[in-house]
Amino acid sequence: MDDSLSLDAKLLAESGQGDNAPPLSVSEISGALKRVVEDRFGYVRIKGEISGFKRAASGHVYLALKDDKAVIDGVMWKGNAGRLPFQPEDGVEVVVSGKLTTYPGRSKYQVVIDKMELAGEGALMALFEKLKAKLLAEGLFDQDRKKAIPFLPKTIGVVTSPTGSVIRDILHRLADRCPSHVIVWPVLVQGEGAAKQISHAIRGFSDMAPDGPVARPDLVIIARGGGSIEDLWSFNEEIVVRAVADCAIPIISAVGHETDTTLCDFAADLRAPTPTAAAEMAVPVRAEWLATLSESKARMARSVQRSLNTAQERLEAQRRLMPALTDLLRPHQQRVDEVSERMKYGMSQNIAHARSRFSASAGALRPSILQQRLARSQERFKRLDLPVSLVQRPLDSARQRLDALWRLAEQVSPDGPLKRGYARVSGPDGGLIANRAAALKAGHLDLHFQDGTVGASVTDAAPAKPKPAQASASRVKKPSDDRQKDLF
C-alpha cells in the first residue's frame, strides 16, 4: 500500500515518458489567452445596461455592461472618454464598440471601448427623464428662480451658430421691431464639444463686467433650429443646464421648434417656441411704442388743458362772488380817519396839560432864591478857620514827588545822552533805528544832535577795521563821529 502510493504521488515534478509539453507559467497562459481572445474578437459591438460607472482622476472611465444573465467589464481610455456626446450614468442602455481583451491581473476579460452610443431614442429619453428629475429635485427649475425679462434691452447677447439661418432670422426680426445692439457668441450647436462651448459662452456673458470695454448684455438668447432629440441633446447636457440656471443675466431659451423641449427650456427664465419668437419676446415694436407715446402725449396735453379750463372757470366763479376791494377797504379807511382825529385831540390835550404843569413849576424858580442860597454858602465858608500848615504839608509832599518824577524822566529821556555827545538815529517814519539791518532797510536816516537834526543816506559798505595805533585815539573821539562813519 505504501509502495503504490509512493509510485503515484511524487514530491518533485518530473517529465514522464512521451511528455513533450513543458509546464506554462501563469503569465504565459494569460498572454496566450489574451492573444486568442483578441484574435477571435478583434472588433465587437455590445449592447447592455451601464452599471458601476466610474470616472477615475486620470480621466479613464470604468464600467460594467450587463443584461439579465451576464456581466462584462469595460474600460474607456481618457482620449475617447473626453469625446463622449453625453454623460453616461448607471441604468442607461448603450451600444459600445471596441476590442475584447483580457486583464491578466484579475484573470478577467473586458472590452476596451472606443465608441459609446445610446441604444435608441428610448434610452435617450430615459436618460433625459432621469437627469430632469435630478435637476428638478435640486430646485433648478423652480419658478422663484426666474428673472424678469427687461422691457427694452440695450444690448442682447446671442449664443448660437454663426453660420446657420437662426442668427439671420433673429437679427432680421430685431431690425424690423426695434434695432438693438447684438453680441453673437459663436458656438457649435450639436456634436462633439458643443455642450462645453455653449456652457462656456453662457458663463462668459454672465461674467462680463457691467462697465467693461464691451457692453454687458441685458438679455441673452440661446437659439438653435429644429431637429431630432439627438441633434438637440447638447442643450440637455447637465453643464449647459447648470450654466443657464446660474447665469446672472435673464435668458430666453429658443431651442428647436414649438414641439421640441430641452432641459435648457426648463432652466431658462423664458421659453420661446422658435428663435424668431425669441426676438419678438426680447424687444417691443418700436413704431407701436412711438405711436403709443404720441397718443399718451396728446392725452396728457388734453388732460392738462381741461384742468386749466376747469380751474379758470372756478376762479371766475369765485371772483364774481367776492366783494369789491374798495368795499373791503372803506370801513378800515373810516376807522383810520377816526383814530387820526382822536390822536390830534389827544396830543393837543397832553401839550396843554404839560404847559400848565411847567408854568406852575416855573413860578417857584425865581433868581432871588438862588442868590440867597449862594450868599449863605459864602458866609459859612468865611466862618471856617483852617490853619495854613494843614494845606502846606500836602503841597510840599506833592512837590517832592513831582521833582523825583521829573529827575527820573530826564534820566530815561532819549534826548538826555545828546548833551554828552551822542546822537539818536531815526527812520523816515520817525521810528528808532537800533541796528544795522534796520538802517539798511530804512535807506535814509535822521541823526538827532543836541543842537539839531542832520539827514543821512545809507549804503551797504562794510566798515574798515581801524589800525591798532588809531584804536586808542579813536576812543577819545566823540561817539557820534564813530557812528557817522559806520553809517556812511
Helices and strands as residue ranges (DSSP letters): H 2-8, H 26-40, E 44-55, E 61-66, E 71-76, H 78-81, E 93-103, E 108-118, H 120-137, G 143-145, E 155-160, H 165-177, E 181-186, H 194-206, E 219-224, G 233-236, H 238-246, E 251-255, H 263-267, E 270-271, H 275-282, H 286-321, H 325-362, H 367-382, H 389-412, G 416-420, E 424-426, H 436-442, E 444-449, E 452-457, H 468-475, H 479-487
